[in-house]
Each structure stands twice: as structure tokens, then as C-alpha cells.
Amino acid sequence: MQHEHPHKEAPTATKPWYTQTGWQVTLVVALFLTPYLIYSHFGHLREALPFLFLLLCPLLHLFMHGGHGGHGSHGGPTPPK
């Protein structure tokens, strides 16, 4: 027996993350706190800078290889079998 379900609603589109109030408040707070934290804790940041560069290397490797499928497929001709 088949029957319709009128109580089910069509899926609604979600709003982009930057239009939601919680994210807007977080961004505004971060924009105001970032210069203060850099100014007041510059000595700590300067000490950690070499380690941050070392941490940046694997992160860039992960994100930069996301577009072409990894190390095996660089778009060259396939060898004959």
C-alpha cells in the first residue's frame, strides 16, 4: 500500500556559515583580540616562530596536494601494459 506523506517538508537550503550570528560574533572578537595578543605577547610569538614554520610544512603538504589526487597521478601518459 502506497500513500503520500504530506507532513514531510522539502529540504531547506542552509545559510552560509558567515551569515550566522555566532560566526559573526566570533570573527569580530577575533579581529579585535588578535592585535592585542600580538602586541602583548610578541616575545612568546618570536620564540615560537621557528616551530610554527616547521609546523607549516606538513600542513601545506596536506592541503596543497588535495587538488590533484596525491603523488601517483600527475597527468602524464599512462604506460602501456
Secondary structure, DSSP 8 states (H G I E B T S, - for coil): -----TT---------GGGSHHHHHHHHHHHHHHHHHHHHTHHHHHHHHHHHHHHHHHHHHHHHGGGTTSSS--S------
